[in-house]
Amino acid sequence: MSIQSRIDLKLKELGPLAPLGFFIGLHIRFTSPLMTFQTYDKAWLDHYTENGFVLRDPMTAWGFSSTGAIRWDDPRLPDPFHLFREAAKFGLKFGVTISCGPIKSRTIASFSRGDRNFTDNEIARLRALVYELHDMTEPPTELTKAQVEALKCIAGGDRHAAAAAKLGISESALKARLISARDRLMARTTAEAIQRAKDYRLL
């Protein structure tokens, strides 16, 4: 099973645990996550963006200063800009935030529901799934020479036939290299694989 398929399975498990949606930022580096997944309602996301809440989000601030899990109504989670009050207007009345990983590659995830608070068992399950996602999406430190060559050809604008000819291999062999590179980089497309390889400074 590919890494992407394993990720999809974990995300599918998370869905029922967070009836009103979730946001996961995996391996946040230089303020930008390497991967994000979110299922919140568009109306809340638009309101969040339009009001610049990303700069005042208590969950993000806590996530960078702590690891573990915390409910949104925990008194240790200050909310001077009343983001949680705004979220409640959109039905997001209860939530939990989970943070893990080193500060240079932090994963922060938040989950919400509208009917009741998350139980300790639910938080433990969410935490385990977030940790699994964090571990399985650890960025690679290197690619094989064959993967790099194939990605460089496509990144340079070569079509499959031209890239294969340039490398002295068949088109099917080239496609196999690209598929293995996509899997290694947890990318759905070759274009995404090229961008991630550049982001990871592997090209």
C-alpha positions as CSV (number, residue, x, y, z in Angstrom):
1,M,0.0,0.0,0.0
2,S,1.4,3.4,-0.9
3,I,2.0,6.1,1.7
4,Q,-0.8,8.2,0.1
5,S,-3.3,5.4,0.5
6,R,-2.3,5.0,4.1
7,I,-2.8,8.7,4.7
8,D,-6.2,8.5,3.1
9,L,-7.2,5.7,5.4
10,K,-6.1,7.7,8.5
11,L,-8.1,10.7,7.3
12,K,-11.1,8.5,6.8
13,E,-10.8,7.3,10.4
14,L,-10.7,10.9,11.6
15,G,-13.9,12.0,9.9
16,P,-16.5,10.4,12.2
17,L,-14.5,11.6,15.2
18,A,-14.9,15.2,14.3
19,P,-18.5,15.7,13.0
20,L,-18.0,19.5,12.3
21,G,-14.6,19.1,10.7
22,F,-10.9,19.3,11.3
23,F,-7.8,21.0,10.2
24,I,-4.4,19.3,10.1
25,G,-1.1,21.0,9.3
26,L,1.7,18.5,9.0
27,H,5.3,19.3,9.5
28,I,5.0,23.1,9.8
29,R,8.4,24.6,8.7
30,F,9.1,28.3,8.4
31,T,5.4,28.9,9.2
32,S,4.1,26.8,6.3
33,P,3.0,23.2,6.6
34,L,4.3,20.6,4.1
35,M,0.7,19.1,3.9
36,T,-2.7,20.3,5.0
37,F,-6.0,18.6,5.3
38,Q,-9.2,20.3,6.3
39,T,-12.9,19.5,6.3
40,Y,-14.4,22.6,8.0
41,D,-17.5,24.2,6.4
42,K,-16.6,26.8,3.8
43,A,-18.6,29.5,5.5
44,W,-16.4,29.2,8.6
45,L,-13.2,29.1,6.6
46,D,-14.2,32.3,4.7
47,H,-15.0,34.1,7.9
48,Y,-11.7,32.9,9.5
49,T,-9.8,34.1,6.5
50,E,-11.6,37.4,6.0
51,N,-11.0,38.3,9.7
52,G,-7.3,37.4,9.7
53,F,-7.8,34.9,12.5
54,V,-4.7,32.9,11.4
55,L,-2.7,35.6,13.1
56,R,-4.7,35.5,16.3
57,D,-5.6,31.8,16.6
58,P,-5.1,30.6,20.1
59,M,-4.8,27.0,18.9
60,T,-1.9,27.8,16.6
61,A,-0.1,29.8,19.4
62,W,-0.6,26.9,21.8
63,G,0.5,24.4,19.3
64,F,3.8,26.1,18.8
65,S,4.5,26.5,22.5
66,S,3.3,23.1,23.7
67,T,2.8,19.5,22.6
68,G,0.0,17.1,23.6
69,A,-3.7,17.8,23.5
70,I,-5.9,20.5,24.9
71,R,-9.7,21.1,24.8
72,W,-10.7,24.5,23.5
73,D,-12.5,25.4,26.8
74,D,-9.4,24.7,28.9
75,P,-8.6,27.8,30.9
76,R,-4.9,27.4,29.9
77,L,-5.9,28.3,26.4
78,P,-6.3,32.1,26.3
79,D,-8.5,33.6,23.6
80,P,-8.2,37.4,23.9
81,F,-9.6,37.9,20.4
82,H,-12.7,35.7,21.1
83,L,-12.1,33.3,18.2
84,F,-13.9,30.5,19.9
85,R,-16.9,32.7,20.4
86,E,-16.9,33.4,16.7
87,A,-16.5,29.7,15.9
88,A,-19.5,28.8,18.0
89,K,-21.6,31.0,15.8
90,F,-20.8,28.6,13.0
91,G,-21.7,25.6,15.2
92,L,-18.1,24.8,16.3
93,K,-18.9,24.9,20.0
94,F,-16.5,22.2,21.2
95,G,-13.0,21.2,20.1
96,V,-9.6,19.9,20.8
97,T,-6.2,20.8,19.5
98,I,-3.3,18.3,19.2
99,S,0.4,19.2,18.7
100,C,3.4,17.0,18.2
101,G,6.9,16.9,16.7
102,P,9.9,19.1,17.1
103,I,9.5,22.8,16.8
104,K,11.4,22.9,13.5
105,S,8.8,20.4,12.1
106,R,5.7,20.8,14.2
107,T,2.3,19.2,13.4
108,I,-0.8,21.0,14.7
109,A,-4.3,19.6,14.3
110,S,-7.7,20.8,15.5
111,F,-11.0,18.9,15.6
112,S,-14.5,20.2,16.3
113,R,-18.0,19.0,17.1
114,G,-21.2,20.9,18.1
115,D,-23.0,18.6,20.5
116,R,-20.6,18.0,23.4
117,N,-17.0,18.0,24.5
118,F,-14.6,15.3,23.3
119,T,-14.2,12.5,25.8
120,D,-10.8,11.4,27.0
121,N,-11.0,8.2,24.9
122,E,-11.8,10.2,21.8
123,I,-8.9,12.6,22.4
124,A,-6.6,9.6,22.9
125,R,-7.7,8.1,19.6
126,L,-7.4,11.5,17.7
127,R,-3.9,12.0,19.3
128,A,-2.8,8.5,18.1
129,L,-4.0,9.1,14.6
130,V,-2.3,12.6,14.4
131,Y,0.9,11.1,15.6
132,E,0.7,8.3,13.0
133,L,0.1,10.9,10.3
134,H,3.1,12.9,11.5
135,D,5.4,9.9,11.5
136,M,4.3,8.5,8.1
137,T,4.7,11.9,6.4
138,E,8.2,12.6,7.6
139,P,9.8,14.2,4.5
140,P,12.5,12.1,2.8
141,T,16.1,13.2,3.1
142,E,17.1,11.9,-0.3
143,L,15.8,10.4,-3.5
144,T,17.5,7.8,-5.7
145,K,19.6,9.0,-8.6
146,A,17.1,7.5,-11.0
147,Q,14.2,9.4,-9.4
148,V,16.1,12.7,-9.4
149,E,17.0,12.3,-13.1
150,A,13.4,11.5,-14.1
151,L,12.0,14.4,-12.1
152,K,14.6,16.8,-13.5
153,C,13.7,15.9,-17.1
154,I,10.0,16.5,-16.5
155,A,10.7,19.6,-14.5
156,G,12.8,20.9,-17.5
157,G,9.8,20.5,-19.8
158,D,10.6,17.1,-21.4
159,R,7.6,14.9,-22.4
160,H,7.8,11.3,-21.4
161,A,9.2,10.1,-24.8
162,A,11.9,12.8,-24.8
163,A,12.8,12.2,-21.2
164,A,13.1,8.5,-21.7
165,A,15.3,8.9,-24.8
166,K,17.5,11.4,-22.9
167,L,18.0,8.9,-20.1
168,G,18.4,5.9,-22.4
169,I,15.5,4.0,-21.0
170,S,12.0,3.0,-22.1
171,E,8.9,5.1,-21.5
172,S,7.6,2.4,-19.1
173,A,10.8,2.5,-17.1
174,L,10.6,6.3,-16.9
175,K,7.0,6.1,-15.7
176,A,8.0,3.6,-13.1
177,R,10.7,6.0,-11.8
178,L,8.1,8.8,-11.7
179,I,5.6,6.6,-9.9
180,S,8.3,5.6,-7.3
181,A,9.3,9.3,-6.8
182,R,5.6,10.3,-6.3
183,D,5.2,7.6,-3.7
184,R,8.4,8.6,-2.0
185,L,7.3,12.2,-1.9
186,M,3.7,11.4,-1.0
187,A,2.5,13.3,-4.1
188,R,-0.6,12.5,-6.2
189,T,0.9,14.0,-9.4
190,T,4.3,14.4,-10.9
191,A,4.0,18.1,-10.8
192,E,3.3,17.9,-7.0
193,A,6.3,15.6,-6.6
194,I,8.5,18.0,-8.4
195,Q,7.4,20.9,-6.2
196,R,7.9,18.9,-3.0
197,A,11.3,17.7,-4.2
198,K,12.2,21.4,-4.7
199,D,10.7,22.3,-1.3
200,Y,12.8,19.6,0.4
201,R,15.8,20.7,-1.6
202,L,16.2,17.3,-3.2
203,L,16.3,18.6,-6.8
